[in-house]
Amino acid sequence: MNPSPHAPAPKLPTVALLGCGWLGTALAQHLLAAGHRVVGTTTTPAQLPVLTELGVQPHLLQLGPDFSPAAYDQLTDLLRAADVLVLNVPPRTAAAGGYPALLRPVHRAVVTAGIGRVLFVSSTGVYPDEPRLMREADAYSNRDAASDVLRAEGHFVPRYGQWRSTVVRLGGLIGPGRAPGRFLAGRQDLAQGNAPVNLLHLTDAVGVLSAIIQHDTWGHTFNVAAAEHPRRRDFYPAAANYLGLVPPTFRPETSPTGKTIDSSLVRETLPYAFRHDDVLGALPYC
């Protein structure tokens, strides 16, 4: 039987977005435009009115050694009001070796609040820097891993089915405000010129994250990067020239270096069409 044309549309899940920085704010805007209710956190008081203006229900929340019982209660209440948690706290916000500890209160709040779905935003930096193709199985999420990020991922991959989760390992992000031509401009005699770049435009990062929520795609770990991987010695001078900056130079090398991120699994699994697989062609959109 077909649904009545006058039946109300299915209610979209409320999303709690822990970390409304550059990526998080763009994702919040996309989700709001799609009709989701979004609750977001920031560590910056000046960001609160910005998020309010966008339509996000904002909260000031600072993880770390001074995380108080009151802040934990605030986080737990926030998660109780949501259906999906997007955990977007970059490792650089933690002291060396402290990323899993930084996120431990979040893990406890997820358990206490009983939230059903967790989307963990991770990085392709979890893979060794070896000149070969890196697939998701080349770095395993678990609580005993040597890598801080892999240990943190492991805390949010449930052992007993309390919630459903997907881990998304993003390539190096580029986009408006992060033009790659500025990354190495003017630097000379750089190493690893033959290494491939593993980049991802903001539009595609947001597109993949929102598509996972939209299509209820849980129980996966995905690499997410542009399909094309030009060499650093070709890409970064072209990116600097595009901005009129002094291009970097690279020392001569004959051997291959650097990993190549394989993102074929997310493309086979998720009904999302990447917009910027050609990272050189993406320069005007940064």
Kinemage of the C-alpha trace (Angstrom):
@kinemage 1
@onewidth
@group {chain A} dominant
@subgroup {mainchain}
@vectorlist {calphas} color= white
{ca met a 1} P 0.000 0.000 0.000
{ca asn a 2} L 1.325 3.424 -0.945
{ca pro a 3} L 1.536 6.025 1.825
{ca ser a 4} L -1.128 8.691 1.852
{ca pro a 5} L -0.048 11.861 0.027
{ca his a 6} L -1.086 13.731 3.152
{ca ala a 7} L 0.916 11.569 5.575
{ca pro a 8} L 3.562 13.514 7.497
{ca ala a 9} L 7.138 13.103 6.296
{ca pro a 10} L 9.302 10.770 8.410
{ca lys a 11} L 11.009 12.594 11.246
{ca leu a 12} L 14.692 13.125 10.523
{ca pro a 13} L 17.150 12.210 13.280
{ca thr a 14} L 18.394 14.931 15.601
{ca val a 15} L 22.170 15.232 15.276
{ca ala a 16} L 24.534 16.161 18.111
{ca leu a 17} L 27.672 17.567 16.526
{ca leu a 18} L 30.584 17.539 18.969
{ca gly a 19} L 33.048 19.971 17.429
{ca cys a 20} L 31.656 22.822 15.314
{ca gly a 21} L 34.861 24.100 13.790
{ca trp a 22} L 35.571 24.511 10.082
{ca leu a 23} L 34.283 21.085 9.057
{ca gly a 24} L 31.660 20.809 11.785
{ca thr a 25} L 30.022 24.120 10.975
{ca ala a 26} L 29.823 23.264 7.267
{ca leu a 27} L 28.284 19.899 8.139
{ca ala a 28} L 25.796 21.565 10.490
{ca gln a 29} L 24.671 23.933 7.713
{ca his a 30} L 24.176 21.019 5.337
{ca leu a 31} L 22.187 18.991 7.862
{ca leu a 32} L 20.006 21.968 8.796
{ca ala a 33} L 19.248 22.610 5.133
{ca ala a 34} L 18.163 18.971 4.819
{ca gly a 35} L 15.723 19.404 7.704
{ca his a 36} L 17.621 17.926 10.639
{ca arg a 37} L 17.651 19.487 14.078
{ca val a 38} L 21.295 20.056 15.058
{ca val a 39} L 22.751 20.487 18.530
{ca gly a 40} L 26.378 21.590 18.411
{ca thr a 41} L 29.315 22.223 20.711
{ca thr a 42} L 32.195 24.644 20.453
{ca thr a 43} L 35.152 25.553 22.645
{ca thr a 44} L 34.992 29.190 21.523
{ca pro a 45} L 32.491 31.598 23.132
{ca ala a 46} L 32.554 33.841 20.047
{ca gln a 47} L 31.263 30.915 17.966
{ca leu a 48} L 28.031 30.621 19.977
{ca pro a 49} L 26.136 33.488 18.257
{ca val a 50} L 27.426 32.290 14.868
{ca leu a 51} L 25.940 28.846 15.449
{ca thr a 52} L 22.708 30.332 16.792
{ca glu a 53} L 22.351 32.437 13.648
{ca leu a 54} L 22.739 29.308 11.514
{ca gly a 55} L 20.004 27.528 13.445
{ca val a 56} L 22.207 25.253 15.568
{ca gln a 57} L 21.352 24.887 19.252
{ca pro a 58} L 24.839 25.714 20.599
{ca his a 59} L 26.663 24.653 23.754
{ca leu a 60} L 30.044 25.723 25.082
{ca leu a 61} L 31.989 22.568 25.948
{ca gln a 62} L 35.710 22.137 26.597
{ca leu a 63} L 37.099 18.625 26.977
{ca gly a 64} L 40.324 18.152 28.896
{ca pro a 65} L 41.754 17.693 32.388
{ca asp a 66} L 39.392 20.305 33.865
{ca phe a 67} L 36.259 18.617 32.509
{ca ser a 68} L 33.861 18.948 35.434
{ca pro a 69} L 30.922 16.826 36.652
{ca ala a 70} L 28.620 19.672 35.591
{ca ala a 71} L 30.092 19.597 32.070
{ca tyr a 72} L 29.626 15.820 31.976
{ca asp a 73} L 25.973 16.220 32.946
{ca gln a 74} L 25.580 18.863 30.231
{ca leu a 75} L 27.094 16.519 27.635
{ca thr a 76} L 24.923 13.600 28.744
{ca asp a 77} L 21.756 15.702 28.536
{ca leu a 78} L 22.792 16.917 25.103
{ca leu a 79} L 23.224 13.337 23.883
{ca arg a 80} L 19.911 12.219 25.400
{ca ala a 81} L 18.195 14.782 23.182
{ca ala a 82} L 19.842 13.426 20.005
{ca asp a 83} L 19.610 10.345 17.800
{ca val a 84} L 23.053 10.554 16.184
{ca leu a 85} L 26.380 11.774 17.587
{ca val a 86} L 28.967 13.098 15.138
{ca leu a 87} L 32.231 13.067 17.068
{ca asn a 88} L 34.488 15.592 15.350
{ca val a 89} L 37.230 16.403 17.876
{ca pro a 90} L 40.645 16.563 16.148
{ca pro a 91} L 43.591 14.768 17.810
{ca arg a 92} L 45.611 17.995 17.834
{ca thr a 93} L 43.371 19.257 20.630
{ca ala a 94} L 44.898 16.656 22.982
{ca ala a 95} L 48.325 16.536 24.603
{ca ala a 96} L 50.730 13.950 23.195
{ca gly a 97} L 49.409 10.490 23.988
{ca gly a 98} L 46.220 11.923 25.481
{ca tyr a 99} L 43.639 11.657 22.708
{ca pro a 100} L 41.862 8.558 24.081
{ca ala a 101} L 41.846 10.127 27.567
{ca leu a 102} L 40.426 13.354 26.139
{ca leu a 103} L 37.494 11.442 24.640
{ca arg a 104} L 36.911 9.095 27.588
{ca pro a 105} L 34.172 11.303 29.122
{ca val a 106} L 32.430 11.326 25.750
{ca his a 107} L 32.474 7.537 25.686
{ca arg a 108} L 30.969 7.406 29.192
{ca ala a 109} L 28.305 9.937 28.204
{ca val a 110} L 27.413 7.869 25.112
{ca val a 111} L 26.908 4.832 27.364
{ca thr a 112} L 24.916 6.793 29.963
{ca ala a 113} L 22.723 8.628 27.448
{ca gly a 114} L 22.013 5.507 25.404
{ca ile a 115} L 22.455 7.289 22.069
{ca gly a 116} L 21.845 4.899 19.202
{ca arg a 117} L 24.351 5.908 16.507
{ca val a 118} L 27.880 7.347 16.564
{ca leu a 119} L 29.775 8.737 13.576
{ca phe a 120} L 33.474 9.068 14.471
{ca val a 121} L 35.448 11.483 12.299
{ca ser a 122} L 39.001 10.160 12.069
{ca ser a 123} L 42.003 10.615 9.767
{ca thr a 124} L 43.990 8.721 7.159
{ca gly a 125} L 46.999 9.643 9.310
{ca val a 126} L 46.411 6.312 11.086
{ca tyr a 127} L 48.168 4.485 8.218
{ca pro a 128} L 51.927 3.926 8.029
{ca asp a 129} L 53.788 6.141 5.582
{ca glu a 130} L 54.777 3.348 3.209
{ca pro a 131} L 54.741 3.486 -0.608
{ca arg a 132} L 51.688 1.278 -1.135
{ca leu a 133} L 47.920 1.353 -1.356
{ca met a 134} L 46.243 1.681 2.049
{ca arg a 135} L 42.859 0.073 2.627
{ca glu a 136} L 40.733 0.177 5.769
{ca ala a 137} L 42.036 -3.182 7.021
{ca asp a 138} L 45.597 -1.819 7.098
{ca ala a 139} L 44.845 -0.014 10.389
{ca tyr a 140} L 42.679 -1.742 12.970
{ca ser a 141} L 40.561 0.141 15.528
{ca asn a 142} L 41.006 -1.268 19.004
{ca arg a 143} L 41.542 -0.077 22.544
{ca asp a 144} L 45.066 -1.536 22.714
{ca ala a 145} L 46.465 -0.119 19.450
{ca ala a 146} L 49.791 1.741 19.452
{ca ser a 147} L 48.194 4.739 17.711
{ca asp a 148} L 46.308 7.256 19.847
{ca val a 149} L 43.731 7.729 17.100
{ca leu a 150} L 43.172 4.005 16.577
{ca arg a 151} L 42.701 3.542 20.325
{ca ala a 152} L 40.176 6.398 20.342
{ca glu a 153} L 38.349 4.861 17.362
{ca gly a 154} L 38.240 1.572 19.252
{ca his a 155} L 36.429 3.149 22.196
{ca phe a 156} L 33.533 4.101 19.917
{ca val a 157} L 33.267 0.774 18.084
{ca pro a 158} L 30.885 -0.933 20.528
{ca arg a 159} L 31.811 -4.316 21.956
{ca tyr a 160} L 28.351 -5.274 23.149
{ca gly a 161} L 26.046 -3.678 20.588
{ca gln a 162} L 25.034 -0.728 22.787
{ca trp a 163} L 24.983 1.539 19.732
{ca arg a 164} L 25.828 1.438 16.029
{ca ser a 165} L 28.890 3.256 14.744
{ca thr a 166} L 30.796 4.144 11.603
{ca val a 167} L 34.361 5.444 11.502
{ca val a 168} L 35.300 7.829 8.684
{ca arg a 169} L 39.013 8.382 7.993
{ca leu a 170} L 39.290 11.626 6.068
{ca gly a 171} L 42.149 12.656 3.821
{ca gly a 172} L 43.795 16.069 4.166
{ca leu a 173} L 41.018 18.635 3.988
{ca ile a 174} L 41.016 21.470 1.475
{ca gly a 175} L 38.350 23.982 0.557
{ca pro a 176} L 37.296 27.587 1.178
{ca gly a 177} L 39.667 28.982 3.789
{ca arg a 178} L 42.094 26.073 3.309
{ca ala a 179} L 43.646 26.661 -0.089
{ca pro a 180} L 46.378 24.020 -0.551
{ca gly a 181} L 48.578 26.496 -2.427
{ca arg a 182} L 49.392 28.089 0.928
{ca phe a 183} L 50.473 24.854 2.609
{ca leu a 184} L 54.032 24.690 1.237
{ca ala a 185} L 54.405 27.995 -0.655
{ca gly a 186} L 57.957 29.334 -0.723
{ca arg a 187} L 59.567 26.316 0.929
{ca gln a 188} L 62.643 24.904 -0.752
{ca asp a 189} L 64.354 21.521 -1.166
{ca leu a 190} L 61.503 19.523 0.317
{ca ala a 191} L 61.565 15.748 0.666
{ca gln a 192} L 59.000 13.236 -0.567
{ca gly a 193} L 58.311 14.940 -3.855
{ca asn a 194} L 57.274 11.621 -5.362
{ca ala a 195} L 54.737 10.932 -2.619
{ca pro a 196} L 51.091 11.067 -3.704
{ca val a 197} L 48.736 13.608 -2.162
{ca asn a 198} L 45.714 12.226 -0.330
{ca leu a 199} L 43.367 15.184 -0.187
{ca leu a 200} L 39.646 15.720 0.221
{ca his a 201} L 37.525 18.755 -0.570
{ca leu a 202} L 35.230 20.058 2.156
{ca thr a 203} L 32.193 19.544 -0.090
{ca asp a 204} L 32.913 15.809 -0.328
{ca ala a 205} L 33.713 15.459 3.383
{ca val a 206} L 30.336 17.002 4.231
{ca gly a 207} L 28.611 15.003 1.501
{ca val a 208} L 29.900 11.651 2.749
{ca leu a 209} L 29.193 12.361 6.432
{ca ser a 210} L 25.654 13.533 5.733
{ca ala a 211} L 25.004 10.614 3.363
{ca ile a 212} L 25.985 8.131 6.100
{ca ile a 213} L 23.352 9.704 8.369
{ca gln a 214} L 20.754 9.968 5.598
{ca his a 215} L 21.138 6.344 4.485
{ca asp a 216} L 21.648 4.894 7.986
{ca thr a 217} L 24.985 3.367 6.974
{ca trp a 218} L 26.451 1.934 10.173
{ca gly a 219} L 28.930 -0.761 11.089
{ca his a 220} L 31.681 0.391 8.702
{ca thr a 221} L 35.100 1.978 8.583
{ca phe a 222} L 35.620 4.125 5.484
{ca asn a 223} L 38.585 5.857 3.902
{ca val a 224} L 37.429 9.095 2.287
{ca ala a 225} L 39.767 10.844 -0.152
{ca ala a 226} L 39.740 12.146 -3.696
{ca ala a 227} L 40.264 9.450 -6.330
{ca glu a 228} L 43.221 11.209 -7.980
{ca his a 229} L 46.613 11.321 -6.239
{ca pro a 230} L 49.096 13.541 -8.107
{ca arg a 231} L 52.656 13.683 -6.804
{ca arg a 232} L 53.527 16.358 -4.281
{ca arg a 233} L 56.158 17.814 -6.669
{ca asp a 234} L 53.432 18.337 -9.274
{ca phe a 235} L 50.484 19.338 -7.110
{ca tyr a 236} L 51.878 21.852 -4.636
{ca pro a 237} L 53.760 24.065 -7.150
{ca ala a 238} L 50.613 24.172 -9.305
{ca ala a 239} L 48.501 25.048 -6.262
{ca ala a 240} L 50.888 27.842 -5.239
{ca asn a 241} L 51.044 29.211 -8.788
{ca tyr a 242} L 47.244 29.308 -8.886
{ca leu a 243} L 47.341 31.755 -5.950
{ca gly a 244} L 50.267 33.743 -7.322
{ca leu a 245} L 52.553 32.527 -4.527
{ca val a 246} L 56.177 31.352 -4.697
{ca pro a 247} L 56.004 27.638 -5.543
{ca pro a 248} L 57.831 25.128 -3.358
{ca thr a 249} L 60.711 23.069 -4.719
{ca phe a 250} L 61.486 19.413 -4.078
{ca arg a 251} L 64.810 17.630 -4.008
{ca pro a 252} L 65.464 15.039 -6.743
{ca glu a 253} L 64.275 11.530 -5.875
{ca thr a 254} L 64.137 8.315 -7.861
{ca ser a 255} L 62.364 5.935 -5.500
{ca pro a 256} L 58.621 5.987 -4.763
{ca thr a 257} L 57.601 7.311 -1.356
{ca gly a 258} L 54.372 7.839 0.518
{ca lys a 259} L 51.088 5.993 0.925
{ca thr a 260} L 48.106 6.122 -1.418
{ca ile a 261} L 44.697 6.082 0.251
{ca asp a 262} L 42.206 3.712 -1.375
{ca ser a 263} L 38.668 5.055 -0.980
{ca ser a 264} L 36.952 2.454 -3.149
{ca leu a 265} L 34.976 0.913 -0.264
{ca val a 266} L 32.977 4.058 0.525
{ca arg a 267} L 32.256 4.519 -3.181
{ca glu a 268} L 30.962 0.938 -3.474
{ca thr a 269} L 28.875 1.182 -0.296
{ca leu a 270} L 27.431 4.690 -0.130
{ca pro a 271} L 25.163 6.287 -2.775
{ca tyr a 272} L 27.185 9.500 -2.930
{ca ala a 273} L 28.858 10.967 -6.043
{ca phe a 274} L 32.127 12.774 -5.293
{ca arg a 275} L 32.323 16.329 -6.646
{ca his a 276} L 36.081 16.921 -6.519
{ca asp a 277} L 37.972 13.743 -7.372
{ca asp a 278} L 40.338 15.853 -9.515
{ca val a 279} L 42.213 17.786 -6.817
{ca leu a 280} L 43.960 20.031 -9.343
{ca gly a 281} L 40.559 20.830 -10.834
{ca ala a 282} L 39.320 21.627 -7.317
{ca leu a 283} L 41.753 24.554 -6.853
{ca pro a 284} L 39.202 27.198 -7.982
{ca tyr a 285} L 36.851 25.892 -5.264
{ca cys a 286} L 39.300 26.466 -2.417
